[in-house]
């Protein structure tokens, strides 16, 4: 593994305020613009390209600052799994369809397979491992256990993260909100009955075990 | 001989209860490390180059550019010059490199020249198939005479295409060599048998191959062997002198790593004036890729139907060979049979449940089905809600009910389990089984804890490793019977040994003692007892270790189950869209170890069934010979909002429990295709002849066109 991870001791907020991370983030964003778009934006901000070789980036993963050199083509998912050994998010479809790789970036659920890792530079990423641990489970994780909302468990990390994001926004979600929040995740064993029980048991703001 | 049995109902503390699965917390937090999550030090990533042609001969292969690339460690030719490739996606070469990205670059640098040969991938087209061959014909009674005098006859051509297993964790493994010892973290359903298969292919003793599968991401019948990518992964690791991770990419997983055979048939069936089945003639065909298919078991369930003729034709195609798919052959046979019987009921003017009940003597378990029909009909309010087929075409949305029945064996497989009681009271089981998501780890723990009168958290279960005693592959719904029987026998024997040591202290005979509630005591006088910990201390300094086996003495397991399912659907006749509103499943499986996990198996079967009834199919392109939907965008699985309301009733208690443990993974996935198709026919007044029930097929049927399969 190429990472030199260490506890930063910084909160996410102070991490994002740090000049280095901010500059890195801005530089990369500019570098990813097309030439036309960048030219139209500002002459003074000449587009900066990175790659194809490895690029040094920093990002916060589950509250820990991680620094690594990664090629621009590496997805956030592959970077997490292969470079940082954060294997909760799973690679299943690898095409933004099944949701097994769902993580939170700055609190918002995204498909980690459909994002380049360098796009997440300077940002905070929370995977299923960051929500809770077996001895201190997040309410949603506890509810997945109690409702048997998992069989082989390979879709579970993505479903847990998507469900946590859904319930954070909509504590008692409507059918349309459930469809929007979880319609982008797929299970093969057929655990939807339990997952629905997790979500519908959530009415009133908390997740109940049902 | 010692007596082996399950405790009486009133004495069961854990068996039949609803404890949560023990590995739930590690799975729901992402802490569970699957084979594909293993990242040992110095790991290399491997990728496989596949053939883009459905039929071709390799004229030349040049790997020199790939070998020269920085970061590439090994390039391995799997099929070289002169090899004939029989399906798109077949493996040609493999690369191990420092990262996945470099390995993919290296694949692109390999040059392969092919002589492209003619191919055939249109499985439904029996007449156009170059290699179609007869695969069985059988006649019982006199079908021609019976058809000639029958009261009502229907004739239908029906079918369902090949579909994918679509395991979420792709097939693959991480291989590491230490000298001539190989360790494989494999995503497999067969921990105890896989090592020997690796050993044979690699030329090392089986004793030197370790298989580890703590967790695995789905198999459904497709993960029993090392496969070519397993052997290649081990070879790459041996050549590289480093661990190698090789998991299939999603397009490879869909294309080569598992499909269910198709089944098509032209069927005639007849009944007399009393609604009794009198004649059957089926001319079936199907494909499982290159190997074709064997006979589909027709007529399904009603197999004692007199006067029947069955013929089958195997249709080989230039597609990868099929694999066992959850309840092999049954979903296809069920759909073909139950659709025709449903149409015949309509022709007779009978309620289909009434019609099936009139013919239950043609099945092997009439009493079970009769009881299950009554329960399912009650749950569905069938008597109040069922109407004859709606042929009005008034309004856009039409509702319908459909029914189906199914059967399965489910006898426990060969299994060995070591149970050890330590002097400090610790109890553990070691078993070379695997938990493929069905809850095997949890049910073994329940049997163990039940036998010793302990709480679930007081026992430890180790599985998923071939250093543990041999236990069978998880296929055919055979695991629950196998592992619970071997565990129970070992646990009962180990407990008896403990009781021999305890008896003198309690001034009783060992046979008078029982374990329960964390204590060992004289039956009928719980004051004469001691804590489990104290009891275990009586065994002396060394642990007691006992192996239990299955098969073995005592009636712990049996086989043979029935199930009835009812589908309640809405069909929009303007768009052709089918929505499953409700699925009802009534299922027996003998003695239930864990109600929660048993119900989960049935819910899962219903959900997978909605998937193949409405969405799932392999779509091979006749021109290129490749699958058009080797992905998850266009190969559609059912989603959370697609499956409607699911209701399960388990047949349990007196009359069922005495049969012992019977497997459950497969039966509930058999009926949904038939039940949903029958519900659609009930809703729209016409049979949609092919699954999945996509809008185009529904609209074709409504327009009076048979449409393409």
Interface residues (C-beta under 8 A of the other chain):
Chain A: X1 X71 X73 X74 X78 X81 X82 X85 X87 X88 X89 X90 X91 X92 X93 X94 X95 X97 X98 X100 X127 X128 X129 X131 X132 X133 X134 X135 X137 X138 X141 X142 X144 X145 X146 X148 X149 X150 X151 X152 X153 X154 X155 X156 X157 X160 X175 X178 X179 X182 X183 X185 X186 X187 X188 X189 X190 X191 X192 X193 X194 X195 X196
Chain B: X20 X21 X23 X24 X25 X26 X27 X28 X29 X30 X31 X32 X33 X34 X36 X37 X39 X45 X99 X100 X101 X166 X167 X168 X169 X170 X215 X216 X217 X218 X220 X249 X250 X436 X437 X438 X439 X596 X597 X599 X600 X603 X604 X605 X606 X607 X608 X631 X632 X633 X637 X638 X639 X640 X641 X643 X646
